[in-house]
Amino acid sequence: MPPLFDRPLRTQLALLTAVPVAAALLAVLVATLAGREAIERAAQQEAQVSAPLLALSSLQGQTWRVRMYTRDVLIEAGDPVKRAQYADSIVAIRGRLDSTLVALEAMPLAPAVRATIATLDADYRDYRRGIDGFLPLVRSAAELPELKSYVRGDWKRWAETFVKAMDATGGAQRAAVATVRVAVERHVRLVVGGGVVLALIAVGGYGRGEMSPH
């Protein structure tokens, strides 16, 4: 095979300008693959930082259900069968509250979120103690005034404090999610933008080759 510069000038230019074109195509391919990988990694990070929000949402939903069953106990205070059924439902929810909080604490959390967990856990212990004190009353022959007195006493205050702790933890987690999203979007832009820049450089080289004298 004859050396490049021993070939006709048109052939030399065709070969020389093919290099930037190939480089441009390679840059676009690399950018596409890297961008896809960056997006997949972003989706994984998004799922990871969003998981605590799902757990907190579950805690809030379960707390709301306890509140609803507590209201039902007061409405059906004269029916011992229904009272026992509501008590069983509250026991089941209490178990889910326990497991959800344990799962939340085991998740990878940002330092700002982790700092709120201790308060959340302490407030939950008070709230749970309120549940534990309410259940025997529901299963006993306690009259409506006694049930109302308990519900509107310390337990109400503990429940409100626990809800505020969940809100604080949720706010810290949402801020952490926003920070991750900004970092991920910046990374994706850098990866894809870098590939575009390389492609433009290669195309620029191609243009200069086209303008070379024949």
MDTraj code that builds the backbone (N, CA, C; nanometers):
import mdtraj as md
import numpy as np

residues = "MET PRO PRO LEU PHE ASP ARG PRO LEU ARG THR GLN LEU ALA LEU LEU THR ALA VAL PRO VAL ALA ALA ALA LEU LEU ALA VAL LEU VAL ALA THR LEU ALA GLY ARG GLU ALA ILE GLU ARG ALA ALA GLN GLN GLU ALA GLN VAL SER ALA PRO LEU LEU ALA LEU SER SER LEU GLN GLY GLN THR TRP ARG VAL ARG MET TYR THR ARG ASP VAL LEU ILE GLU ALA GLY ASP PRO VAL LYS ARG ALA GLN TYR ALA ASP SER ILE VAL ALA ILE ARG GLY ARG LEU ASP SER THR LEU VAL ALA LEU GLU ALA MET PRO LEU ALA PRO ALA VAL ARG ALA THR ILE ALA THR LEU ASP ALA ASP TYR ARG ASP TYR ARG ARG GLY ILE ASP GLY PHE LEU PRO LEU VAL ARG SER ALA ALA GLU LEU PRO GLU LEU LYS SER TYR VAL ARG GLY ASP TRP LYS ARG TRP ALA GLU THR PHE VAL LYS ALA MET ASP ALA THR GLY GLY ALA GLN ARG ALA ALA VAL ALA THR VAL ARG VAL ALA VAL GLU ARG HIS VAL ARG LEU VAL VAL GLY GLY GLY VAL VAL LEU ALA LEU ILE ALA VAL GLY GLY TYR GLY ARG GLY GLU MET SER PRO HIS".split()
xyz = np.array([
    [0.0861, -0.1191, 0.0000],
    [0.0000, 0.0000, 0.0000],
    [0.0894, 0.1238, 0.0000],
    [0.0701, 0.2153, -0.0944],
    [0.1569, 0.3327, -0.1013],
    [0.1342, 0.4251, 0.0162],
    [0.2394, 0.4948, 0.0646],
    [0.2217, 0.5912, 0.1734],
    [0.1181, 0.6958, 0.1355],
    [0.0629, 0.7619, 0.2424],
    [-0.0433, 0.8595, 0.2217],
    [-0.0037, 0.9668, 0.1219],
    [0.1137, 1.0238, 0.1385],
    [0.1507, 1.1401, 0.0581],
    [0.2026, 1.1014, -0.0805],
    [0.2092, 0.9721, -0.1098],
    [0.2412, 0.9282, -0.2451],
    [0.1139, 0.9103, -0.3278],
    [-0.0048, 0.9290, -0.2624],
    [-0.1298, 0.9133, -0.3332],
    [-0.1715, 1.0459, -0.3959],
    [-0.2711, 1.0447, -0.4840],
    [-0.3197, 1.1702, -0.5427],
    [-0.3679, 1.2658, -0.4337],
    [-0.3590, 1.3978, -0.4608],
    [-0.3926, 1.4994, -0.3611],
    [-0.5367, 1.4837, -0.3120],
    [-0.6324, 1.4568, -0.4021],
    [-0.7722, 1.4420, -0.3614],
    [-0.7892, 1.3259, -0.2643],
    [-0.7157, 1.2186, -0.2898],
    [-0.7221, 1.1033, -0.1983],
    [-0.6637, 1.1380, -0.0631],
    [-0.5525, 1.2140, -0.0650],
    [-0.4910, 1.2578, 0.0613],
    [-0.5899, 1.3400, 0.1431],
    [-0.6561, 1.4364, 0.0791],
    [-0.7504, 1.5225, 0.1509],
    [-0.8697, 1.4425, 0.2015],
    [-0.9179, 1.3495, 0.1213],
    [-1.0314, 1.2677, 0.1644],
    [-0.9964, 1.1882, 0.2897],
    [-0.8769, 1.1335, 0.2927],
    [-0.8344, 1.0564, 0.4096],
    [-0.8136, 1.1467, 0.5308],
    [-0.7525, 1.2653, 0.5043],
    [-0.7246, 1.3553, 0.6162],
    [-0.8537, 1.4116, 0.6763],
    [-0.9511, 1.4445, 0.5931],
    [-1.0758, 1.4987, 0.6457],
    [-1.1646, 1.3901, 0.7047],
    [-1.1412, 1.2653, 0.6691],
    [-1.2194, 1.1567, 0.7283],
    [-1.1877, 1.1394, 0.8756],
    [-1.0637, 1.1769, 0.9148],
    [-1.0243, 1.1611, 1.0554],
    [-1.1091, 1.2479, 1.1471],
    [-1.1248, 1.3804, 1.1194],
    [-1.2114, 1.4599, 1.2062],
    [-1.3561, 1.4112, 1.2082],
    [-1.4051, 1.3672, 1.0943],
    [-1.5421, 1.3159, 1.0906],
    [-1.5569, 1.1947, 1.1814],
    [-1.4609, 1.1037, 1.1727],
    [-1.4649, 0.9848, 1.2582],
    [-1.4541, 1.0250, 1.4049],
    [-1.3676, 1.1260, 1.4315],
    [-1.3532, 1.1730, 1.5697],
    [-1.4834, 1.2335, 1.6199],
    [-1.5502, 1.3080, 1.5319],
    [-1.6776, 1.3681, 1.5709],
    [-1.7804, 1.2603, 1.6021],
    [-1.7886, 1.1604, 1.5168],
    [-1.8833, 1.0516, 1.5399],
    [-1.8511, 0.9769, 1.6688],
    [-1.7215, 0.9552, 1.6921],
    [-1.6802, 0.8871, 1.8138],
    [-1.7157, 0.9701, 1.9368],
    [-1.6949, 1.1022, 1.9266],
    [-1.7272, 1.1896, 2.0393],
    [-1.8766, 1.1858, 2.0694],
    [-1.9585, 1.1879, 1.9652],
    [-2.1031, 1.1808, 1.9849],
    [-2.1426, 1.0476, 2.0477],
    [-2.0810, 0.9383, 2.0007],
    [-2.1110, 0.8064, 2.0558],
    [-2.0718, 0.7991, 2.2029],
    [-1.9511, 0.8477, 2.2340],
    [-1.9050, 0.8461, 2.3732],
    [-1.9969, 0.9300, 2.4611],
    [-2.0355, 1.0496, 2.4094],
    [-2.1249, 1.1361, 2.4864],
    [-2.2598, 1.0688, 2.5101],
    [-2.3093, 0.9995, 2.4080],
    [-2.4382, 0.9310, 2.4212],
    [-2.4317, 0.8208, 2.5262],
    [-2.3271, 0.7398, 2.5193],
    [-2.3123, 0.6299, 2.6163],
    [-2.2898, 0.6835, 2.7569],
    [-2.2015, 0.7841, 2.7675],
    [-2.1740, 0.8420, 2.8986],
    [-2.2980, 0.9105, 2.9540],
    [-2.3726, 0.9792, 2.8659],
    [-2.4950, 1.0442, 2.9105],
    [-2.5968, 0.9433, 2.9590],
    [-2.6091, 0.8310, 2.8886],
    [-2.7030, 0.7273, 2.9308],
    [-2.6631, 0.6704, 3.0667],
    [-2.5332, 0.6472, 3.0843],
    [-2.4861, 0.5957, 3.2133],
    [-2.5111, 0.6970, 3.3243],
    [-2.4853, 0.8254, 3.2928],
    [-2.5075, 0.9295, 3.3929],
    [-2.6545, 0.9384, 3.4315],
    [-2.7436, 0.9244, 3.3323],
    [-2.8868, 0.9295, 3.3609],
    [-2.9295, 0.8100, 3.4445],
    [-2.8763, 0.6916, 3.4136],
    [-2.9096, 0.5733, 3.4938],
    [-2.8604, 0.5895, 3.6374],
    [-2.7388, 0.6438, 3.6519],
    [-2.6869, 0.6670, 3.7868],
    [-2.7720, 0.7715, 3.8592],
    [-2.8151, 0.8721, 3.7846],
    [-2.9006, 0.9747, 3.8437],
    [-3.0311, 0.9146, 3.8939],
    [-3.0877, 0.8228, 3.8148],
    [-3.2125, 0.7578, 3.8556],
    [-3.1925, 0.6753, 3.9830],
    [-3.0778, 0.6088, 3.9935],
    [-3.0485, 0.5307, 4.1139],
    [-3.0343, 0.6213, 4.2358],
    [-2.9618, 0.7324, 4.2179],
    [-2.9448, 0.8258, 4.3291],
    [-3.0778, 0.8881, 4.3685],
    [-3.1595, 0.9198, 4.2679],
    [-3.2913, 0.9773, 4.2953],
    [-3.3762, 0.8802, 4.3767],
    [-3.3728, 0.7526, 4.3380],
    [-3.4501, 0.6520, 4.4112],
    [-3.3993, 0.6376, 4.5546],
    [-3.2673, 0.6446, 4.5693],
    [-3.2088, 0.6280, 4.7024],
    [-3.2487, 0.7425, 4.7955],
    [-3.2420, 0.8658, 4.7468],
    [-3.2739, 0.9790, 4.8342],
    [-3.4243, 0.9969, 4.8507],
    [-3.5024, 0.9388, 4.7600],
    [-3.6479, 0.9505, 4.7707],
    [-3.7071, 0.8448, 4.8633],
    [-3.6350, 0.7353, 4.8870],
    [-3.6870, 0.6276, 4.9716],
    [-3.7250, 0.6757, 5.1119],
    [-3.6421, 0.7595, 5.1780],
    [-3.6836, 0.8082, 5.3102],
    [-3.8129, 0.8894, 5.3054],
    [-3.8356, 0.9617, 5.1963],
    [-3.9608, 1.0375, 5.1846],
    [-4.0810, 0.9429, 5.1786],
    [-4.0629, 0.8303, 5.1098],
    [-4.1702, 0.7316, 5.1046],
    [-4.1966, 0.6734, 5.2431],
    [-4.0885, 0.6471, 5.3179],
    [-4.1047, 0.5941, 5.4536],
    [-4.1753, 0.6954, 5.5433],
    [-4.1374, 0.8222, 5.5305],
    [-4.2021, 0.9260, 5.6112],
    [-4.3494, 0.9405, 5.5729],
    [-4.3775, 0.9309, 5.4441],
    [-4.5163, 0.9373, 5.4005],
    [-4.5970, 0.8219, 5.4591],
    [-4.5331, 0.7043, 5.4653],
    [-4.5995, 0.5887, 5.5249],
    [-4.6255, 0.6121, 5.6739],
    [-4.5268, 0.6674, 5.7452],
    [-4.5459, 0.6998, 5.8872],
    [-4.6631, 0.7950, 5.9064],
    [-4.6687, 0.8979, 5.8230],
    [-4.7764, 0.9953, 5.8355],
    [-4.9122, 0.9315, 5.8084],
    [-4.9170, 0.8444, 5.7056],
    [-5.0426, 0.7780, 5.6746],
    [-5.0891, 0.6863, 5.7868],
    [-4.9954, 0.6144, 5.8468],
    [-5.0298, 0.5239, 5.9561],
    [-5.0739, 0.6007, 6.0798],
    [-5.0076, 0.7148, 6.1053],
    [-5.0480, 0.7984, 6.2189],
    [-5.1903, 0.8516, 6.1981],
    [-5.2212, 0.8890, 6.0747],
    [-5.3561, 0.9356, 6.0437],
    [-5.4575, 0.8241, 6.0682],
    [-5.4223, 0.7004, 6.0335],
    [-5.5154, 0.5884, 6.0548],
    [-5.5391, 0.5644, 6.2039],
    [-5.4344, 0.5772, 6.2845],
    [-5.4534, 0.5645, 6.4296],
    [-5.5528, 0.6700, 6.4782],
    [-5.5369, 0.7891, 6.4258],
    [-5.6284, 0.8974, 6.4643],
    [-5.7720, 0.8645, 6.4252],
    [-5.7909, 0.8101, 6.3058],
    [-5.9253, 0.7757, 6.2606],
    [-5.9870, 0.6653, 6.3464],
    [-5.9076, 0.5633, 6.3785],
    [-5.9612, 0.4553, 6.4616],
    [-5.9897, 0.5046, 6.6031],
    [-5.9085, 0.5979, 6.6492],
    [-5.9341, 0.6557, 6.7812],
    [-6.0677, 0.7303, 6.7818],
    [-6.0920, 0.8058, 6.6743],
    [-6.2213, 0.8749, 6.6618],
    [-6.3358, 0.7740, 6.6589],
    [-6.3146, 0.6628, 6.5862],
    [-6.4197, 0.5615, 6.5776],
    [-6.4476, 0.4993, 6.7139],
    [-6.3424, 0.4815, 6.7934],
    [-6.3624, 0.4276, 6.9285],
    [-6.4540, 0.5193, 7.0085],
    [-6.4307, 0.6498, 6.9974],
    [-6.5131, 0.7447, 7.0718],
    [-6.6566, 0.7445, 7.0206],
    [-6.6742, 0.7303, 6.8886],
    [-6.8092, 0.7284, 6.8309],
    [-6.8839, 0.6020, 6.8729],
    [-6.8101, 0.4879, 6.8743],
    [-6.8723, 0.3583, 6.9049],
    [-6.8395, 0.3133, 7.0473],
    [-6.8247, 0.4076, 7.1366],
    [-6.7826, 0.3743, 7.2735],
    [-6.8794, 0.2778, 7.3424],
    [-7.0065, 0.2792, 7.3029],
    [-7.1042, 0.1910, 7.3675],
    [-7.1090, 0.0510, 7.3101],
    [-7.0246, 0.0209, 7.2099],
    [-7.0253, -0.1110, 7.1461],
    [-6.8914, -0.1806, 7.1742],
    [-6.8882, -0.2732, 7.2696],
    [-6.7611, -0.3376, 7.3055],
    [-6.7002, -0.4198, 7.1925],
    [-6.7833, -0.4769, 7.1062],
    [-6.7306, -0.5572, 6.9945],
    [-6.6528, -0.4685, 6.8985],
    [-6.7136, -0.3576, 6.8593],
    [-6.6460, -0.2665, 6.7676],
    [-6.5225, -0.2038, 6.8329],
    [-6.5321, -0.1750, 6.9602],
    [-6.4161, -0.1205, 7.0311],
    [-6.2989, -0.2181, 7.0245],
    [-6.3281, -0.3455, 7.0417],
    [-6.2219, -0.4464, 7.0355],
    [-6.1645, -0.4555, 6.8942],
    [-6.2490, -0.4431, 6.7946],
    [-6.2011, -0.4466, 6.6561],
    [-6.1117, -0.3264, 6.6262],
    [-6.1514, -0.2101, 6.6722],
    [-6.0691, -0.0911, 6.6502],
    [-5.9360, -0.1034, 6.7238],
    [-5.9397, -0.1623, 6.8427],
    [-5.8159, -0.1827, 6.9181],
    [-5.7219, -0.2752, 6.8418],
    [-5.7757, -0.3818, 6.7838],
    [-5.6936, -0.4731, 6.7041],
    [-5.6310, -0.4007, 6.5848],
    [-5.7090, -0.3146, 6.5218],
    [-5.6572, -0.2387, 6.4067],
    [-5.5441, -0.1459, 6.4493],
    [-5.5593, -0.0825, 6.5639],
    [-5.4547, 0.0076, 6.6129],
    [-5.3278, -0.0711, 6.6455],
    [-5.3443, -0.1911, 6.7010],
    [-5.2275, -0.2756, 6.7300],
    [-5.1520, -0.3079, 6.6016],
    [-5.2257, -0.3429, 6.4964],
    [-5.1615, -0.3748, 6.3684],
    [-5.0872, -0.2529, 6.3135],
    [-5.1479, -0.1371, 6.3228],
    [-5.0831, -0.0157, 6.2731],
    [-4.9599, 0.0165, 6.3572],
    [-4.9702, -0.0052, 6.4880],
    [-4.8536, 0.0190, 6.5735],
    [-4.7353, -0.0656, 6.5288],
    [-4.7598, -0.1904, 6.4910],
    [-4.6515, -0.2748, 6.4402],
    [-4.5910, -0.2194, 6.3124],
    [-4.6749, -0.1674, 6.2244],
    [-4.6235, -0.1095, 6.0997],
    [-4.5462, 0.0195, 6.1269],
    [-4.5923, 0.0965, 6.2224],
    [-4.5183, 0.2169, 6.2607],
    [-4.3778, 0.1798, 6.3100],
    [-4.3712, 0.0782, 6.3947],
    [-4.2414, 0.0332, 6.4472],
    [-4.1476, -0.0068, 6.3340],
    [-4.1956, -0.0931, 6.2437],
    [-4.1092, -0.1450, 6.1373],
    [-4.0708, -0.0347, 6.0382],
    [-4.1612, 0.0574, 6.0110],
    [-4.1300, 0.1651, 5.9169],
    [-4.0230, 0.2563, 5.9739],
    [-4.0326, 0.2859, 6.1018],
    [-3.9322, 0.3734, 6.1638],
    [-3.7959, 0.3047, 6.1667],
    [-3.7936, 0.1749, 6.1947],
    [-3.6669, 0.1010, 6.1932],
    [-3.6069, 0.1036, 6.0523],
    [-3.6903, 0.0823, 5.9516],
    [-3.6415, 0.0855, 5.8132],
    [-3.5886, 0.2234, 5.7771],
    [-3.6572, 0.3281, 5.8202],
    [-3.6126, 0.4647, 5.7909],
    [-3.4765, 0.4922, 5.8524],
    [-3.4569, 0.4515, 5.9759],
    [-3.3305, 0.4774, 6.0443],
    [-3.2149, 0.4003, 5.9819],
    [-3.2448, 0.2897, 5.9134],
    [-3.1395, 0.2093, 5.8496],
    [-3.1021, 0.2621, 5.7117],
    [-3.1772, 0.3561, 5.6590],
    [-3.1493, 0.4075, 5.5254],
    [-3.0304, 0.5036, 5.5267],
    [-2.9593, 0.5146, 5.4134],
    [-2.8528, 0.6146, 5.4045],
    [-2.9132, 0.7539, 5.4012],
    [-2.8871, 0.8330, 5.5039],
    [-2.9474, 0.9646, 5.5170],
    [-2.8405, 1.0733, 5.5167],
    [-2.8751, 1.1888, 5.4632],
    [-2.7841, 1.3032, 5.4682],
    [-2.7642, 1.3459, 5.6127],
    [-2.6492, 1.4053, 5.6460],
    [-2.6241, 1.4466, 5.7851],
    [-2.7352, 1.5344, 5.8423],
    [-2.7874, 1.6265, 5.7623],
    [-2.8935, 1.7145, 5.8116],
    [-3.0193, 1.6358, 5.8459],
    [-3.0444, 1.5292, 5.7705],
    [-3.1607, 1.4446, 5.7975],
    [-3.1343, 1.3575, 5.9194],
    [-3.0140, 1.3012, 5.9239],
    [-2.9780, 1.2150, 6.0366],
    [-2.9904, 1.2899, 6.1694],
    [-2.9627, 1.4196, 6.1659],
    [-2.9696, 1.4995, 6.2883],
    [-3.1123, 1.5109, 6.3403],
    [-3.2115, 1.4965, 6.2541],
    [-3.3509, 1.5059, 6.2976],
    [-3.4079, 1.3724, 6.3437],
    [-3.3380, 1.2641, 6.3107],
    [-3.3912, 1.1313, 6.3399],
    [-3.3983, 1.1051, 6.4901],
    [-3.2986, 1.1535, 6.5641],
    [-3.2996, 1.1304, 6.7095],
    [-3.4232, 1.1930, 6.7730],
    [-3.4578, 1.3137, 6.7302],
    [-3.5777, 1.3797, 6.7814],
    [-3.7025, 1.3044, 6.7383],
    [-3.7040, 1.2622, 6.6115],
    [-3.8184, 1.1857, 6.5615],
    [-3.8382, 1.0581, 6.6424],
    [-3.7291, 0.9891, 6.6703],
    [-3.7371, 0.8632, 6.7448],
    [-3.7879, 0.8874, 6.8873],
    [-3.7360, 0.9910, 6.9525],
    [-3.7792, 1.0215, 7.0897],
    [-3.9276, 1.0598, 7.0926],
    [-3.9695, 1.1404, 6.9965],
    [-4.1105, 1.1805, 6.9923],
    [-4.2007, 1.0615, 6.9597],
    [-4.1484, 0.9700, 6.8779],
    [-4.2286, 0.8517, 6.8485],
    [-4.2462, 0.7656, 6.9731],
    [-4.1433, 0.7548, 7.0556],
    [-4.1555, 0.6743, 7.1781],
    [-4.2666, 0.7301, 7.2679],
    [-4.2752, 0.8629, 7.2776],
    [-4.3831, 0.9235, 7.3560],
    [-4.5189, 0.8931, 7.2929],
    [-4.5253, 0.9094, 7.1601],
    [-4.6509, 0.8835, 7.0891],
    [-4.6928, 0.7380, 7.1042],
    [-4.5962, 0.6470, 7.0953],
    [-4.6261, 0.5049, 7.1089],
    [-4.6717, 0.4719, 7.2506],
    [-4.6113, 0.5401, 7.3487],
    [-4.6538, 0.5196, 7.4873],
    [-4.8001, 0.5611, 7.5040],
    [-4.8387, 0.6642, 7.4280],
    [-4.9788, 0.7047, 7.4305],
    [-5.0697, 0.5973, 7.3740],
    [-5.0255, 0.5335, 7.2649],
    [-5.1037, 0.4226, 7.2081],
    [-5.1148, 0.3092, 7.3092],
    [-5.0012, 0.2766, 7.3712],
    [-4.9994, 0.1653, 7.4670],
    [-5.0911, 0.1915, 7.5872],
    [-5.1062, 0.3177, 7.6235],
    [-5.1957, 0.3497, 7.7343],
    [-5.3418, 0.3524, 7.6933],
    [-5.3669, 0.3816, 7.5659],
    [-5.5048, 0.3919, 7.5180],
    [-5.5678, 0.2548, 7.4970],
    [-5.4900, 0.1611, 7.4486],
    [-5.5448, 0.0298, 7.4132],
    [-5.6113, -0.0417, 7.5319],
    [-5.5500, -0.0451, 7.6503],
    [-5.6186, -0.1116, 7.7628],
    [-5.7520, -0.0450, 7.7981],
    [-5.7581, 0.0855, 7.7826],
    [-5.8833, 0.1557, 7.8103],
    [-5.9917, 0.1127, 7.7110],
    [-5.9503, 0.0992, 7.5847],
    [-6.0460, 0.0608, 7.4807],
    [-6.0991, -0.0793, 7.5072],
    [-6.0130, -0.1674, 7.5529],
    [-6.0532, -0.3069, 7.5753],
    [-6.1244, -0.3253, 7.7090],
    [-6.1164, -0.2264, 7.7941],
    [-6.1804, -0.2368, 7.9252],
    [-6.3212, -0.1782, 7.9187],
    [-6.3798, -0.1601, 8.0353],
    [-6.5154, -0.1046, 8.0423],
    [-6.5125, 0.0464, 8.0625],
    [-6.4010, 0.1115, 8.0233],
    [-6.3899, 0.2563, 8.0428],
    [-6.5026, 0.3279, 7.9684],
    [-6.5623, 0.4250, 8.0340],
    [-6.6719, 0.5000, 7.9745],
    [-6.6181, 0.6091, 7.8811],
    [-6.7096, 0.6644, 7.8014],
    [-6.6729, 0.7659, 7.7026],
    [-6.5993, 0.8850, 7.7642],
    [-6.6437, 0.9396, 7.8784],
    [-6.5712, 1.0544, 7.9346],
    [-6.4240, 1.0216, 7.9652],
    [-6.3989, 0.9016, 8.0150],
    [-6.2603, 0.8629, 8.0450],
    [-6.1798, 0.8485, 7.9163],
    [-6.2406, 0.7906, 7.8142],
    [-6.1723, 0.7761, 7.6854],
    [-6.1395, 0.9131, 7.6264],
    [-6.2365, 1.0045, 7.6300],
    [-6.2142, 1.1380, 7.5767],
    [-6.1057, 1.2106, 7.6544],
    [-6.1071, 1.1940, 7.7846],
    [-6.0061, 1.2603, 7.8678],
    [-5.8662, 1.2134, 7.8299],
    [-5.8523, 1.0842, 7.8054],
    [-5.7207, 1.0313, 7.7682],
    [-5.6781, 1.0835, 7.6311],
    [-5.7707, 1.0759, 7.5353],
    [-5.7381, 1.1163, 7.3984],
    [-5.6998, 1.2638, 7.3922],
    [-5.7652, 1.3466, 7.4724],
    [-5.7416, 1.4908, 7.4677],
    [-5.6340, 1.5373, 7.5650],
    [-5.5720, 1.4422, 7.6339],
    [-5.4682, 1.4776, 7.7300],
    [-5.3291, 1.4736, 7.6697],
    [-5.2362, 1.4092, 7.7419],
    [-5.0962, 1.4039, 7.6979],
    [-5.0802, 1.3389, 7.5611],
    [-5.1649, 1.2384, 7.5351],
    [-5.1488, 1.1677, 7.4067],
    [-5.1687, 1.2618, 7.2882],
    [-5.2640, 1.3519, 7.2985],
    [-5.2855, 1.4486, 7.1906],
    [-5.1604, 1.5344, 7.1713],
    [-5.1035, 1.5795, 7.2810],
    [-4.9820, 1.6616, 7.2722],
    [-4.8667, 1.5813, 7.2130],
    [-4.8533, 1.4558, 7.2550],
    [-4.7457, 1.3714, 7.2005],
    [-4.7654, 1.3474, 7.0512],
    [-4.8908, 1.3266, 7.0110],
    [-4.9188, 1.3036, 6.8686],
    [-4.8833, 1.4278, 6.7867],
    [-4.9193, 1.5448, 6.8362],
    [-4.8887, 1.6687, 6.7641],
    [-4.7378, 1.6898, 6.7542],
    [-4.6667, 1.6590, 6.8613],
    [-4.5209, 1.6733, 6.8599],
    [-4.4573, 1.5766, 6.7612],
    [-4.5097, 1.4539, 6.7566],
    [-4.4568, 1.3546, 6.6632],
    [-4.4811, 1.3981, 6.5191],
    [-4.5981, 1.4528, 6.4899],
    [-4.6276, 1.5018, 6.3549],
    [-4.5308, 1.6135, 6.3162],
    [-4.5019, 1.7035, 6.4092],
    [-4.4069, 1.8113, 6.3810],
    [-4.2671, 1.7547, 6.3538],
    [-4.2289, 1.6509, 6.4269],
    [-4.0976, 1.5884, 6.4048],
    [-4.0920, 1.5233, 6.2668],
    [-4.2016, 1.4593, 6.2250],
    [-4.2057, 1.4013, 6.0909],
    [-4.1937, 1.5105, 5.9849],
    [-4.2612, 1.6226, 6.0072],
    [-4.2536, 1.7335, 5.9125],
    [-4.1115, 1.7877, 5.9028],
    [-4.0433, 1.7987, 6.0161],
    [-3.9054, 1.8493, 6.0164],
    [-3.8124, 1.7549, 5.9420],
    [-3.8276, 1.6260, 5.9668],
    [-3.7444, 1.5272, 5.8973],
    [-3.7750, 1.5274, 5.7476],
    [-3.9017, 1.5368, 5.7148],
    [-3.9392, 1.5418, 5.5734],
    [-3.8823, 1.6644, 5.5041],
    [-3.8847, 1.7793, 5.5713],
    [-3.8276, 1.9002, 5.5124],
    [-3.6779, 1.8864, 5.4884],
    [-3.6078, 1.8289, 5.5851],
    [-3.4629, 1.8087, 5.5691],
    [-3.4345, 1.7113, 5.4548],
    [-3.5164, 1.6062, 5.4429],
    [-3.4954, 1.5092, 5.3352],
    [-3.5257, 1.5697, 5.1991],
    [-3.6298, 1.6503, 5.1905],
    [-3.6609, 1.7153, 5.0618],
    [-3.5487, 1.8092, 5.0193],
    [-3.4880, 1.8779, 5.1157],
    [-3.3735, 1.9633, 5.0836],
    [-3.2566, 1.8801, 5.0332],
    [-3.2348, 1.7636, 5.0947],
    [-3.1273, 1.6744, 5.0493],
    [-3.1551, 1.6225, 4.9093],
    [-3.2811, 1.5910, 4.8804],
    [-3.3186, 1.5453, 4.7462],
    [-3.2904, 1.6538, 4.6433],
    [-3.3267, 1.7779, 4.6766],
    [-3.3032, 1.8890, 4.5837],
    [-3.1549, 1.9078, 4.5565],
    [-3.0721, 1.8934, 4.6595],
    [-2.9278, 1.9075, 4.6426],
    [-2.8732, 1.7993, 4.5503],
    [-2.9182, 1.6760, 4.5694],
    [-2.8741, 1.5653, 4.4841],
    [-2.9171, 1.5889, 4.3398],
    [-3.0391, 1.6348, 4.3204],
    [-3.0879, 1.6587, 4.1848],
    [-3.0029, 1.7632, 4.1130],
    [-2.9687, 1.8710, 4.1831],
    [-2.8855, 1.9752, 4.1217],
    [-2.7500, 1.9179, 4.0829],
    [-2.6886, 1.8399, 4.1734],
    [-2.5570, 1.7821, 4.1453],
    [-2.5640, 1.6844, 4.0286],
    [-2.6685, 1.6042, 4.0252],
    [-2.6827, 1.5054, 3.9175],
    [-2.7044, 1.5750, 3.7832],
    [-2.7907, 1.6753, 3.7808],
    [-2.8157, 1.7480, 3.6557],
    [-2.6889, 1.8151, 3.6059],
    [-2.6096, 1.8696, 3.6981],
    [-2.4838, 1.9330, 3.6589],
    [-2.3888, 1.8294, 3.5987],
    [-2.3845, 1.7111, 3.6606],
    [-2.2976, 1.6048, 3.6100],
    [-2.3393, 1.5614, 3.4697],
    [-2.4704, 1.5444, 3.4505],
    [-2.5187, 1.5030, 3.3181],
    [-2.4861, 1.6090, 3.2141],
    [-2.5048, 1.7347, 3.2497],
    [-2.4737, 1.8416, 3.1544],
    [-2.3256, 1.8422, 3.1191],
    [-2.2398, 1.8203, 3.2192],
    [-2.0957, 1.8187, 3.1925],
    [-2.0571, 1.7032, 3.1002],
    [-2.1157, 1.5860, 3.1275],
    [-2.0826, 1.4685, 3.0456],
    [-2.1277, 1.4885, 2.9015],
    [-2.2538, 1.5259, 2.8855],
    [-2.3073, 1.5428, 2.7506],
    [-2.2435, 1.6641, 2.6833],
    [-2.2284, 1.7720, 2.7580],
    [-2.1663, 1.8918, 2.7011],
    [-2.0238, 1.8682, 2.6583],
    [-1.9503, 1.7875, 2.7361],
    [-1.8126, 1.7564, 2.6978],
    [-1.8072, 1.6826, 2.5656],
    [-1.8993, 1.5884, 2.5462],
    [-1.9034, 1.5166, 2.4196],
    [-1.9374, 1.6078, 2.3033],
    [-2.0293, 1.7013, 2.3261],
    [-2.0656, 1.7963, 2.2204],
    [-1.9475, 1.8847, 2.1849],
    [-1.8744, 1.9303, 2.2861],
    [-1.7571, 2.0145, 2.2599],
    [-1.6536, 1.9387, 2.1772],
    [-1.6301, 1.8125, 2.2143],
    [-1.5351, 1.7330, 2.1369],
    [-1.5817, 1.7158, 1.9925],
    [-1.7117, 1.6946, 1.9763],
    [-1.7647, 1.6803, 1.8409],
    [-1.7466, 1.8088, 1.7615],
    [-1.7714, 1.9228, 1.8256],
    [-1.7549, 2.0513, 1.7565],
    [-1.6095, 2.0754, 1.7179],
    [-1.5189, 2.0378, 1.8085],
    [-1.3767, 2.0532, 1.7766],
    [-1.3403, 1.9682, 1.6555],
    [-1.3915, 1.8444, 1.6565],
    [-1.3619, 1.7556, 1.5442],
    [-1.4221, 1.8085, 1.4151],
    [-1.5447, 1.8589, 1.4226],
    [-1.6090, 1.9146, 1.3035],
    [-1.5347, 2.0386, 1.2563],
    [-1.4844, 2.1169, 1.3523],
    [-1.4050, 2.2334, 1.3150],
    [-1.2796, 2.1930, 1.2402],
    [-1.2181, 2.0829, 1.2861],
    [-1.1012, 2.0321, 1.2142],
    [-1.1384, 1.9867, 1.0749],
    [-1.2571, 1.9274, 1.0651],
    [-1.3049, 1.8851, 0.9333],
    [-1.3232, 2.0059, 0.8415],
    [-1.3823, 2.1161, 0.8984],
    [-1.4030, 2.2355, 0.8182],
    [-1.2727, 2.2959, 0.7705],
    [-1.1735, 2.2967, 0.8566],
    [-1.0433, 2.3503, 0.8158],
    [-0.9815, 2.2648, 0.7065],
    [-1.0051, 2.1318, 0.7175],
    [-0.9532, 2.0444, 0.6132],
    [-1.0210, 2.0705, 0.4811],
    [-1.1505, 2.1010, 0.4841],
    [-1.2227, 2.1288, 0.3600],
    [-1.1726, 2.2576, 0.2949],
    [-1.1296, 2.3549, 0.3785],
    [-1.0848, 2.4822, 0.3244],
    [-0.9393, 2.4802, 0.2801],
    [-0.8722, 2.3680, 0.3032],
    [-0.7321, 2.3592, 0.2606],
    [-0.7216, 2.3645, 0.1090],
    [-0.6149, 2.4256, 0.0557],
    [-0.6018, 2.4365, -0.0894],
    [-0.5884, 2.2984, -0.1532],
    [-0.6530, 2.2791, -0.2704],
    [-0.6442, 2.1521, -0.3447],
    [-0.5282, 2.1571, -0.4403],
])
top = md.Topology()
chain = top.add_chain()
for i, resn in enumerate(residues, 1):
    res = top.add_residue(resn, chain, resSeq=i)
    for name in ("N", "CA", "C"):
        top.add_atom(name, md.element.get_by_symbol(name[0]), res)
traj = md.Trajectory(xyz[None], top)
